[in-house]
Amino acid sequence: MAAQWLTPDERRAWLALYALTSLLPASLDAQLFREARITLFDYHVLAMLSESEGTRLPMSELAARSAASLSRLSHVVKKLEARGWVTRLPSDSDGRVTTASLTPAGLDTLTELAVSHVSQVRSTVFDALDGQDVADLERVGRKILRGMDGAHWILSDGEAAAEAAVLGPASGSLRRGPAPDQALITGQ
């Protein structure tokens, strides 16, 4: 099989993506470690629990939402348990399933960290982008993710709303601006 080399445009895009995926996590890790001695992964686990119903998730679902193996997740949850931020309990509906639950102390910590973390994300990523850039970033990110893992939870989390914001009527033409139901939320 002959090599299918990247075009100059593809190479530039690939190198930009590679640099971004290398530098961004390290930057966000550094900020969280300075503030709370946790990693971006630890923060993401806490955030996924905070966004779930009852601030708890089965470990298998939390692993999927964290893009982690159960082994890695168990290690991190054990560390978060030692800090009093997470507890592990048998599921109410199936005793064979272990759930991770965010404690009030964990929620307090996450709430305190969220302000500076979101500020770091905004200054590192979004301040340099305009609205179209943000829409393009989401569209391209979802397209790449769909090719890697078509069942990824992010694709089902609001995919219809995201597509409605980009696609127009049944003709499939591109829309400019938010979907009608988003206009109430954004004021646009």
Residue pairs with C-beta under 8 A, 6 or more apart in sequence:
6 14
24 124
24 125
25 40
27 120
27 124
28 40
28 117
28 120
28 121
28 124
29 39
29 40
31 116
31 117
31 120
32 38
32 39
32 40
32 42
32 43
32 113
32 117
33 39
35 113
35 116
36 109
36 113
38 113
41 66
41 68
41 76
42 76
42 79
42 80
43 110
43 113
43 117
44 66
45 62
45 66
45 73
45 76
45 77
45 80
45 86
45 100
46 80
46 85
46 86
46 102
46 106
46 109
46 110
47 110
47 114
48 57
48 62
48 65
48 66
49 55
49 56
49 57
49 62
49 86
49 100
49 101
49 102
49 106
50 102
50 107
50 110
54 101
55 101
55 102
55 107
56 89
56 99
56 100
56 101
56 102
57 65
57 99
57 100
58 91
58 97
58 98
58 99
58 100
59 70
59 73
59 74
59 77
59 88
59 97
59 98
59 99
59 100
60 70
60 97
62 73
62 77
62 100
63 69
63 70
63 72
63 73
64 153
65 153
66 73
68 76
77 86
77 88
77 100
80 86
80 106
81 87
81 88
83 106
83 109
84 103
84 105
84 106
85 102
85 103
85 105
85 106
85 109
85 110
86 100
86 101
86 102
86 103
86 106
87 100
87 101
87 103
88 98
88 99
88 100
88 101
89 98
89 99
89 101
90 96
90 97
90 98
90 99
91 97
91 98
91 99
102 110
126 134
129 137
135 165
135 166
138 162
139 162
139 166
142 154
142 155
142 159
142 162
145 152
145 154
145 155
146 152
146 155
149 155
161 179
161 181
161 182
164 179
164 181
165 175
165 178
165 179
165 182
166 174
166 175
167 173
167 174
167 175
168 174
168 175
177 183
177 188
178 185
178 186
178 188
182 188
